[in-house]
């Protein structure tokens, strides 16, 4: 008979990164944005950050992708990453100043790109941990009301789940299609796993790039999630990325849907600031969701 394995703390016996208790972000509301790769997490994160700033909040957005393109619509460029800056000083963090890795973007949103290890090497969790450590050491979080983590891709490995150790609420960006909803289900499972050890809780779902939300709504009703916002598949949002701009910088056009999109982000920011109730979701098994999403 096989014996039972001893219970291990989160991060032991795996490649996950345990959170240093001294590195908690306890002076701001923290949100982590997840979703299938290419679903529009960076677009959502940047516009949401601006919406928070329009509400008068001091906002910090942290991009957690080696591509370091989370904040380019805010800064109009690809800013150097924390890992690149640390490497330039041979990882002597005491030599760095905030201006070396923090950049001011549109409407005062402060922007940081954590970056990541070279492809196939290292752990993204280490990079996120070093970024938060620097921000704490330079007392930047003390002057921040909202932190938005924009996190890589749809498979939440131990490393890129690290922002969940800091977040109060995790949000999932999805579209009204099979692959996006399938990914959302797995991400919800990862968030629930982290919630057993940390304060993060599922906050809800943001429908993006979708004319309709019928399949999203059918799924969230079945598993106990909640849709918080709906951003249609608007050409003006696509063009805002090409112009390196947020939707709040685009000129109004008749019939473009711009004003509606801006209001969706503002309403979402207000709703999140006021506080959304934690969701006790029950994600499906892969085979069950495969049958559930068998669009007839």
SULRA-V786254 format. One record per residue. N is the residue number from 1. OMEGA is omega in whole degrees, 0 to 359 (none if undefined). D_FIRST is the distance of its C-alpha to the first C-alpha in Angstrom with 2 decimals. Layout:
BEGIN
N	OMEGA	D_FIRST
N	OMEGA	D_FIRST
END
This chain:
BEGIN
1	180	0.00
2	176	3.77
3	178	6.42
4	179	9.59
5	177	12.60
6	179	15.64
7	181	18.49
8	175	21.21
9	179	24.88
10	178	26.42
11	178	27.31
12	180	24.77
13	180	22.23
14	178	24.47
15	179	28.08
16	181	29.28
17	178	32.14
18	180	32.03
19	172	35.25
20	183	37.48
21	181	38.39
22	185	42.01
23	179	42.17
24	174	41.93
25	186	44.76
26	182	46.00
27	182	49.66
28	170	49.50
29	187	47.93
30	180	45.40
31	177	44.45
32	184	42.12
33	179	43.02
34	177	40.43
35	179	40.65
36	178	40.47
37	179	42.23
38	184	45.94
39	179	45.99
40	180	48.55
41	182	46.67
42	175	49.30
43	179	52.14
44	183	50.60
45	183	49.86
46	179	53.34
47	177	55.20
48	178	53.15
49	178	53.93
50	179	57.61
51	176	57.44
52	181	56.09
53	177	58.94
54	176	61.42
55	178	60.28
56	182	61.35
57	175	57.93
58	193	57.30
59	173	54.67
60	176	52.49
61	180	50.67
62	176	48.00
63	184	47.18
64	182	43.68
65	178	44.09
66	178	45.05
67	180	47.85
68	179	49.39
69	182	51.30
70	192	50.26
71	188	53.53
72	175	56.14
73	177	57.77
74	185	58.30
75	182	59.54
76	178	61.04
77	172	59.38
78	184	56.09
79	176	55.84
80	181	54.28
81	177	50.65
82	182	49.35
83	177	47.36
84	180	50.55
85	177	52.63
86	180	50.21
87	182	50.19
88	178	53.99
89	178	54.06
90	177	51.31
91	171	49.00
92	188	51.35
93	182	51.01
94	180	53.70
95	185	56.26
96	172	55.71
97	179	57.70
98	182	56.73
99	179	59.33
100	186	57.44
101	177	54.57
102	184	55.60
103	179	58.09
104	179	60.05
105	184	59.89
106	178	61.75
107	174	62.82
108	178	61.43
109	179	57.74
110	190	56.27
111	176	54.16
112	173	51.49
113	182	49.60
114	184	46.46
115	181	46.11
116	179	43.07
117	174	41.97
118	184	43.17
119	177	41.37
120	181	37.95
121	172	37.93
122	185	37.10
123	179	35.91
124	180	38.05
125	177	36.62
126	182	38.33
127	178	41.62
128	179	41.40
129	179	40.57
130	179	43.56
131	179	45.79
132	179	45.03
133	178	45.45
134	180	48.90
135	178	49.95
136	182	49.04
137	180	50.82
138	174	53.94
139	182	53.80
140	181	54.04
141	180	51.53
142	180	53.71
143	184	56.39
144	178	54.15
145	185	53.63
146	172	51.23
147	178	48.76
148	173	47.64
149	175	44.80
150	196	45.12
151	183	41.78
152	157	40.99
153	189	39.73
154	178	37.26
155	187	33.88
156	177	33.06
157	182	31.26
158	182	30.45
159	183	33.90
160	168	36.04
161	183	34.21
162	178	35.74
163	178	38.80
164	179	36.60
165	180	36.06
166	190	39.84
167	172	40.74
168	178	41.54
169	174	41.41
170	181	40.00
171	182	42.02
172	176	41.20
173	182	44.00
174	172	43.72
175	186	45.96
176	182	46.28
177	186	44.37
178	187	41.00
179	181	39.89
180	181	40.98
181	176	39.30
182	178	36.07
183	179	36.14
184	180	37.04
185	181	33.96
186	177	31.69
187	178	33.84
188	178	33.59
189	180	29.79
190	179	30.20
191	178	32.76
192	178	30.64
193	178	27.80
194	182	30.42
195	178	31.85
196	184	28.79
197	184	29.93
198	185	33.65
199	182	36.67
200	177	36.99
201	176	37.13
202	180	37.94
203	180	41.70
204	189	42.45
205	175	43.44
206	177	46.59
207	186	47.78
208	177	49.55
209	184	51.56
210	176	51.43
211	181	54.34
212	178	52.22
213	187	49.11
214	181	48.24
215	174	44.82
216	183	43.95
217	178	45.00
218	181	43.09
219	184	39.87
220	176	40.39
221	184	41.21
222	186	37.97
223	177	35.67
224	174	37.73
225	180	39.52
226	176	43.29
227	183	45.93
228	183	48.17
229	178	50.68
230	175	51.86
231	181	53.54
232	178	55.02
233	185	55.28
234	180	58.65
235	182	60.58
236	175	61.96
237	176	58.50
238	181	57.87
239	178	61.29
240	177	60.69
241	179	57.98
242	179	60.43
243	182	63.00
244	184	60.56
245	170	61.15
246	180	59.46
247	181	60.61
248	178	62.65
249	182	64.89
250	178	65.68
251	179	69.11
252	176	69.26
253	179	69.85
254	177	70.85
255	183	68.00
256	184	65.45
257	185	63.22
258	183	63.34
259	178	64.30
260	179	61.53
261	178	58.91
262	182	60.29
263	177	60.16
264	180	56.55
265	179	55.56
266	179	57.74
267	179	56.36
268	180	52.76
269	180	53.55
270	181	55.17
271	180	52.31
272	179	49.75
273	179	52.02
274	177	52.47
275	175	48.69
276	181	46.35
277	176	43.77
278	183	40.11
279	176	38.42
280	184	35.16
281	178	34.32
282	182	31.42
283	180	31.14
284	169	30.13
285	184	27.40
286	182	28.96
287	181	29.12
288	180	30.60
289	176	33.28
290	178	34.09
291	182	34.98
292	183	36.68
293	179	38.92
294	187	39.97
295	179	43.62
296	none	45.56
END
